[in-house]
Amino acid sequence: MADYNDVFADIANVLLFQGEQMVSPDSLKNERTLSQYKSGNDRLHEQERDILKSWTDGNIKIALIGFENQTNPDKYMPVRIFSYEW
């Protein structure tokens, strides 16, 4: 459900802007959720996001907003997700 732009925008507005309607469904675009990188030991690694959208205003990309689903809370998840964006 959260992959639909209207649902995603509602969730983002509540979590990021205390419910103020800053992100509109029309300003969201799906982004690739799968990426690969080669680590220092030359091993190939793969990362997959649950949902990733770019928030734009005209031709300007304001932010990437991603959601991750978890069955059990993981205190290291925010750090792991930060590494996806480097």
PyRosetta script that sets phi, psi and omega in degrees:
from pyrosetta import init, pose_from_sequence

init()
pose = pose_from_sequence("MADYNDVFADIANVLLFQGEQMVSPDSLKNERTLSQYKSGNDRLHEQERDILKSWTDGNIKIALIGFENQTNPDKYMPVRIFSYEW")
pose.set_psi(1, -39.9)
pose.set_omega(1, -175.9)
pose.set_phi(2, -67.4)
pose.set_psi(2, -12.0)
pose.set_omega(2, 178.6)
pose.set_phi(3, -74.6)
pose.set_psi(3, -20.5)
pose.set_omega(3, 175.6)
pose.set_phi(4, -69.9)
pose.set_psi(4, 134.0)
pose.set_omega(4, -174.6)
pose.set_phi(5, -58.4)
pose.set_psi(5, -37.2)
pose.set_omega(5, -179.0)
pose.set_phi(6, -68.9)
pose.set_psi(6, -38.8)
pose.set_omega(6, 177.9)
pose.set_phi(7, -69.3)
pose.set_psi(7, -44.8)
pose.set_omega(7, 179.4)
pose.set_phi(8, -59.0)
pose.set_psi(8, -45.3)
pose.set_omega(8, 179.7)
pose.set_phi(9, -62.1)
pose.set_psi(9, -41.9)
pose.set_omega(9, 178.0)
pose.set_phi(10, -60.7)
pose.set_psi(10, -45.8)
pose.set_omega(10, -179.7)
pose.set_phi(11, -63.6)
pose.set_psi(11, -46.2)
pose.set_omega(11, -179.6)
pose.set_phi(12, -61.2)
pose.set_psi(12, -43.1)
pose.set_omega(12, -179.8)
pose.set_phi(13, -63.2)
pose.set_psi(13, -39.6)
pose.set_omega(13, 179.0)
pose.set_phi(14, -68.8)
pose.set_psi(14, -46.9)
pose.set_omega(14, -175.1)
pose.set_phi(15, -74.3)
pose.set_psi(15, -35.4)
pose.set_omega(15, -174.3)
pose.set_phi(16, -99.2)
pose.set_psi(16, -28.8)
pose.set_omega(16, -171.2)
pose.set_phi(17, -129.4)
pose.set_psi(17, 26.4)
pose.set_omega(17, 177.7)
pose.set_phi(18, 49.6)
pose.set_psi(18, 35.4)
pose.set_omega(18, 176.3)
pose.set_phi(19, 91.4)
pose.set_psi(19, -11.3)
pose.set_omega(19, 177.8)
pose.set_phi(20, -65.6)
pose.set_psi(20, 136.2)
pose.set_omega(20, -174.5)
pose.set_phi(21, -79.3)
pose.set_psi(21, 79.7)
pose.set_omega(21, 179.5)
pose.set_phi(22, -93.8)
pose.set_psi(22, -42.0)
pose.set_omega(22, -178.6)
pose.set_phi(23, -95.6)
pose.set_psi(23, 122.2)
pose.set_omega(23, 177.2)
pose.set_phi(24, -103.0)
pose.set_psi(24, 151.7)
pose.set_omega(24, 179.5)
pose.set_phi(25, -56.6)
pose.set_psi(25, -34.9)
pose.set_omega(25, -178.8)
pose.set_phi(26, -70.7)
pose.set_psi(26, -16.3)
pose.set_omega(26, -177.8)
pose.set_phi(27, -92.8)
pose.set_psi(27, 5.6)
pose.set_omega(27, -177.0)
pose.set_phi(28, -107.0)
pose.set_psi(28, 143.4)
pose.set_omega(28, 178.4)
pose.set_phi(29, -136.8)
pose.set_psi(29, 134.3)
pose.set_omega(29, 177.7)
pose.set_phi(30, -64.7)
pose.set_psi(30, 140.1)
pose.set_omega(30, 176.4)
pose.set_phi(31, -119.6)
pose.set_psi(31, 164.7)
pose.set_omega(31, 179.2)
pose.set_phi(32, -64.3)
pose.set_psi(32, 134.3)
pose.set_omega(32, -179.5)
pose.set_phi(33, -100.3)
pose.set_psi(33, -4.8)
pose.set_omega(33, -178.2)
pose.set_phi(34, -115.3)
pose.set_psi(34, 132.2)
pose.set_omega(34, 176.9)
pose.set_phi(35, -142.4)
pose.set_psi(35, 156.4)
pose.set_omega(35, 177.0)
pose.set_phi(36, -128.5)
pose.set_psi(36, 152.0)
pose.set_omega(36, 174.3)
pose.set_phi(37, -150.3)
pose.set_psi(37, 157.0)
pose.set_omega(37, 177.2)
pose.set_phi(38, -104.3)
pose.set_psi(38, 126.8)
pose.set_omega(38, -177.6)
pose.set_phi(39, -83.8)
pose.set_psi(39, 178.6)
pose.set_omega(39, -178.5)
pose.set_phi(40, -59.3)
pose.set_psi(40, -25.8)
pose.set_omega(40, 179.1)
pose.set_phi(41, -94.2)
pose.set_psi(41, 17.9)
pose.set_omega(41, 178.4)
pose.set_phi(42, 63.7)
pose.set_psi(42, 20.3)
pose.set_omega(42, 175.0)
pose.set_phi(43, -90.7)
pose.set_psi(43, 139.4)
pose.set_omega(43, 178.6)
pose.set_phi(44, -83.6)
pose.set_psi(44, 130.6)
pose.set_omega(44, 178.9)
pose.set_phi(45, -121.2)
pose.set_psi(45, 152.8)
pose.set_omega(45, 179.6)
pose.set_phi(46, -125.9)
pose.set_psi(46, 140.1)
pose.set_omega(46, 177.4)
pose.set_phi(47, -126.1)
pose.set_psi(47, 137.5)
pose.set_omega(47, 178.3)
pose.set_phi(48, -129.9)
pose.set_psi(48, 124.7)
pose.set_omega(48, 176.6)
pose.set_phi(49, -90.0)
pose.set_psi(49, 155.0)
pose.set_omega(49, 174.8)
pose.set_phi(50, -74.7)
pose.set_psi(50, -54.5)
pose.set_omega(50, 179.1)
pose.set_phi(51, -142.3)
pose.set_psi(51, 133.2)
pose.set_omega(51, 176.6)
pose.set_phi(52, -139.9)
pose.set_psi(52, 127.0)
pose.set_omega(52, 179.6)
pose.set_phi(53, -134.0)
pose.set_psi(53, 147.1)
pose.set_omega(53, 172.2)
pose.set_phi(54, -95.5)
pose.set_psi(54, 141.6)
pose.set_omega(54, 178.2)
pose.set_phi(55, -106.7)
pose.set_psi(55, 118.2)
pose.set_omega(55, -174.8)
pose.set_phi(56, -121.9)
pose.set_psi(56, 158.3)
pose.set_omega(56, 172.4)
pose.set_phi(57, -131.1)
pose.set_psi(57, 97.6)
pose.set_omega(57, -173.6)
pose.set_phi(58, 68.8)
pose.set_psi(58, -123.0)
pose.set_omega(58, 179.3)
pose.set_phi(59, -96.2)
pose.set_psi(59, 5.4)
pose.set_omega(59, -176.8)
pose.set_phi(60, -102.0)
pose.set_psi(60, 123.2)
pose.set_omega(60, 175.6)
pose.set_phi(61, -82.8)
pose.set_psi(61, 116.5)
pose.set_omega(61, -177.6)
pose.set_phi(62, -81.2)
pose.set_psi(62, -45.7)
pose.set_omega(62, -176.0)
pose.set_phi(63, -163.5)
pose.set_psi(63, 159.6)
pose.set_omega(63, 165.1)
pose.set_phi(64, -100.1)
pose.set_psi(64, 131.4)
pose.set_omega(64, 178.8)
pose.set_phi(65, -123.5)
pose.set_psi(65, 125.8)
pose.set_omega(65, -179.8)
pose.set_phi(66, -127.6)
pose.set_psi(66, 147.6)
pose.set_omega(66, 175.2)
pose.set_phi(67, -117.6)
pose.set_psi(67, 140.8)
pose.set_omega(67, 175.5)
pose.set_phi(68, -123.3)
pose.set_psi(68, 133.7)
pose.set_omega(68, 177.2)
pose.set_phi(69, -94.8)
pose.set_psi(69, 139.7)
pose.set_omega(69, 178.5)
pose.set_phi(70, -134.1)
pose.set_psi(70, 136.6)
pose.set_omega(70, 173.4)
pose.set_phi(71, -78.9)
pose.set_psi(71, -43.3)
pose.set_omega(71, 178.1)
pose.set_phi(72, -122.6)
pose.set_psi(72, 137.6)
pose.set_omega(72, 178.7)
pose.set_phi(73, -58.5)
pose.set_psi(73, 138.3)
pose.set_omega(73, 177.8)
pose.set_phi(74, -128.0)
pose.set_psi(74, 112.6)
pose.set_omega(74, -175.1)
pose.set_phi(75, -65.1)
pose.set_psi(75, -17.6)
pose.set_omega(75, 179.7)
pose.set_phi(76, -93.1)
pose.set_psi(76, -3.4)
pose.set_omega(76, -177.1)
pose.set_phi(77, -56.4)
pose.set_psi(77, -45.5)
pose.set_omega(77, 179.6)
pose.set_phi(78, -57.8)
pose.set_psi(78, -39.5)
pose.set_omega(78, 179.8)
pose.set_phi(79, -67.1)
pose.set_psi(79, -41.9)
pose.set_omega(79, 178.2)
pose.set_phi(80, -61.5)
pose.set_psi(80, -42.3)
pose.set_omega(80, -179.2)
pose.set_phi(81, -66.2)
pose.set_psi(81, -39.2)
pose.set_omega(81, 177.0)
pose.set_phi(82, -55.7)
pose.set_psi(82, -36.9)
pose.set_omega(82, -177.8)
pose.set_phi(83, -67.6)
pose.set_psi(83, -22.4)
pose.set_omega(83, 178.7)
pose.set_phi(84, -67.2)
pose.set_psi(84, -28.4)
pose.set_omega(84, -170.8)
pose.set_phi(85, -92.9)
pose.set_psi(85, -1.0)
pose.set_omega(85, -176.4)
pose.set_phi(86, -71.8)
pose.dump_pdb("model.pdb")
